[in-house]
């Protein structure tokens, strides 16, 4: 009798669990969906955005479990020696601390791309094109969700120059530039 489920089945069950949890949360969010003055999306929009992200991650995990061809392609690309192992564990742990300490001075919109780039580098990615594209994709997604869809006020910094640049970025995001 086998007591440990194969990895594929375990990942499939976990993915389905996250999708079901996100759907349950979405259904429950209708209980507190009240209008908020000066915010057109209502009180449930922020939790629903997180639940949608959770469901998307669950779908990705299910696809990962049922599509061995995806795994094979990723494993083959990693065998090329294109990335180095994470060689800076202290840097990985200290990056969020430095980010939190500086974001109120420098601003979210300027500090975040550098945090993303530093995290990717500390985790072992060394290819400049991939570093740039992944950082830009994640940063663009964050700007879209927080700046354009949810209109959340994020720190714009309080140092001269940084404040103006962060506001310029925020105005551009909200204007759809």
Protein Blocks (a to p, Z undefined) as FASTA:
>chain_A
ZZbdcfklmmmmmmmmmmmmmmmmmmmmmmmmccdehianbjmlmmmmmmmmmmmmmmmm
mmmmmmmklmmmmmmmmmnopaccdfblmlmmmmmmmmmmmmmmnopklmmmmmmmmmmm
mnopabfklmmmmmmmmmmmmmmmmmmmnopacdebjaehjlmmmmmmmmmmmnoZZ
